[in-house]
Amino acid sequence: MSKSPGNVVAPREQYDKYGSDVCRFYMLGVLQPYTDGRYREEKLKNAYNAFLANNYGNLLNRLIHPGHLKGVNILDPSRIAKDFRAKVNEMKVGIDKAFEDFERRDAVTGINDLVSMGNQHIYEKEPWRQSLDDARITLNNVSYLMQIASELYEPIIPDGAAKALEAIKKGEKMILFPRI
């Protein structure tokens, strides 16, 4: 990279264009640590859209919207299936270990996998078609997962994680990360 050919990334421009959470997510969760990182704006956009907008942000609304439709309290810990809670907790242990070992990229990959598991759970269970009792379990499973994922994401995307937790607490739909 050299200034003369004009291929230097201006960090302030990227921050102004995308915000801190997006830049932090890309730098801490996508770029390979401990090597010469190749910053590519197109890869930033692709990672953002895939993991934050489509995976994390969509799951938030796939949790809250059916909760409203069914009138389900999505903050009822007594409605979380034991096996689901155990699987989330097991994944959390691995993610915590990656953070402790300063393997941020591996930690973020683990969080992304956790969120993907939540999307798969919603896809398979279709809470909008379930009985009220079954929907309560499905939505509280995903609520638990999203709360854990948001807490784990907090060092990487602090603003987005806090907004997600607040939306879950209030049961408010929102576009957490609009596609770019």
C-alpha positions in Angstrom: 0.0 0.0 0.0 1.4 3.4 -0.9 0.0 6.9 -0.8 1.2 7.8 -4.3 -1.1 5.3 -6.2 -4.0 6.5 -4.0 -4.8 3.1 -2.5 -4.7 4.1 1.2 -7.8 3.7 3.2 -8.8 6.8 5.1 -10.1 5.5 8.5 -12.1 8.6 9.3 -13.9 8.4 6.0 -14.8 4.7 6.6 -16.0 5.6 10.2 -18.1 8.5 8.9 -19.6 6.3 6.1 -20.3 3.2 8.1 -20.1 4.0 11.8 -18.1 2.5 14.6 -19.9 -0.8 15.0 -19.5 -1.8 11.3 -15.8 -0.8 11.2 -15.2 -2.6 14.5 -17.0 -5.7 13.3 -14.9 -5.8 10.2 -11.5 -5.1 11.8 -12.0 -7.3 14.9 -14.2 -10.0 13.5 -13.4 -10.5 9.9 -9.8 -9.4 9.2 -7.2 -12.1 10.1 -5.3 -11.0 13.2 -1.6 -11.1 13.6 -1.0 -10.8 9.8 -0.9 -8.0 7.3 -4.6 -7.2 7.0 -6.0 -6.4 3.6 -8.8 -3.9 4.1 -11.3 -4.1 1.3 -14.4 -2.0 1.5 -16.4 -4.5 -0.6 -15.5 -7.2 1.9 -16.6 -4.9 4.8 -20.0 -4.5 3.0 -20.4 -8.2 2.3 -19.5 -9.2 5.9 -21.8 -6.5 7.3 -24.8 -7.6 5.2 -24.2 -11.3 5.7 -23.6 -11.3 9.5 -25.1 -8.2 11.0 -28.0 -7.2 8.7 -29.1 -10.6 7.4 -28.2 -12.9 10.3 -28.2 -10.9 13.6 -30.6 -8.1 12.7 -33.1 -10.4 10.9 -33.1 -12.8 13.9 -34.0 -10.0 16.2 -37.1 -9.2 14.2 -37.9 -12.9 13.6 -38.0 -13.1 17.4 -40.0 -10.0 18.2 -42.6 -10.0 15.4 -44.0 -13.5 16.1 -44.0 -12.6 19.8 -46.3 -9.7 19.1 -48.5 -11.8 16.8 -48.9 -14.5 19.4 -48.9 -12.3 22.5 -45.9 -14.2 23.9 -43.8 -12.9 26.7 -40.3 -13.5 25.2 -38.6 -12.9 28.5 -39.9 -16.0 30.3 -36.9 -18.1 31.4 -39.2 -20.9 32.5 -40.1 -21.5 28.8 -36.6 -22.2 27.6 -36.1 -25.8 26.6 -33.3 -27.4 28.8 -31.5 -29.0 25.8 -31.6 -25.7 23.9 -30.2 -23.7 26.9 -27.5 -26.4 27.3 -26.4 -26.1 23.6 -26.3 -22.2 23.8 -24.3 -22.4 27.0 -21.9 -24.9 25.5 -21.3 -22.6 22.5 -20.9 -19.6 24.9 -18.1 -21.4 26.7 -16.2 -21.9 23.5 -16.7 -18.2 22.5 -15.6 -17.0 26.0 -12.5 -19.2 25.6 -11.7 -17.6 22.2 -12.0 -14.1 23.8 -9.8 -15.1 26.7 -7.2 -16.4 24.3 -7.3 -13.1 22.3 -8.8 -14.9 19.3 -11.3 -12.3 18.5 -12.0 -13.5 15.0 -12.7 -17.0 16.3 -15.0 -15.5 19.0 -16.9 -13.6 16.4 -17.2 -16.6 14.1 -18.6 -18.5 17.1 -21.1 -15.7 17.8 -22.1 -15.7 14.1 -22.6 -19.5 14.3 -24.7 -19.1 17.5 -27.0 -16.5 15.7 -27.2 -18.8 12.7 -28.4 -21.6 15.0 -31.2 -19.2 16.2 -32.2 -18.5 12.6 -32.3 -22.2 11.9 -34.4 -22.9 15.0 -36.9 -20.2 13.9 -36.9 -21.6 10.3 -37.5 -25.2 11.5 -40.1 -24.4 14.2 -42.1 -21.7 12.4 -43.5 -20.2 15.6 -46.1 -18.3 13.6 -47.7 -21.7 12.8 -47.2 -23.3 16.2 -49.6 -23.7 19.0 -49.3 -20.9 21.6 -47.5 -23.2 24.1 -45.0 -24.4 21.5 -44.5 -20.9 20.2 -43.7 -19.7 23.8 -40.9 -22.3 24.0 -39.5 -21.5 20.5 -39.5 -17.8 21.0 -38.1 -17.9 24.5 -35.3 -20.3 23.2 -34.4 -17.7 20.6 -34.8 -14.8 23.1 -32.3 -16.5 25.4 -29.9 -17.1 22.5 -30.2 -13.5 21.3 -29.5 -12.2 24.8 -26.4 -14.3 25.0 -25.3 -13.4 21.5 -25.8 -9.7 22.2 -23.8 -9.9 25.4 -21.0 -11.7 23.6 -21.1 -9.2 20.7 -20.9 -6.2 23.1 -17.1 -5.8 22.9 -17.2 -5.9 19.1 -20.4 -4.0 18.3 -21.3 -2.2 21.5 -24.0 0.1 20.1 -25.8 -2.6 18.1 -25.6 -5.1 20.9 -27.1 -2.6 23.4 -29.9 -1.7 21.0 -30.7 -5.4 20.4 -30.9 -6.0 24.1 -33.1 -3.0 24.6 -35.4 -4.1 21.7 -35.8 -7.6 23.3 -36.5 -6.1 26.7 -39.1 -3.7 25.3 -40.4 -6.1 22.6 -39.9 -3.4 20.0 -39.3 -4.3 16.4 -36.5 -2.3 14.8 -34.1 -2.4 11.9 -30.9 -2.9 13.8 -28.6 -3.0 10.8 -30.1 -1.9 7.5 -28.5 -3.5 4.4 -25.8 -1.5 2.6 
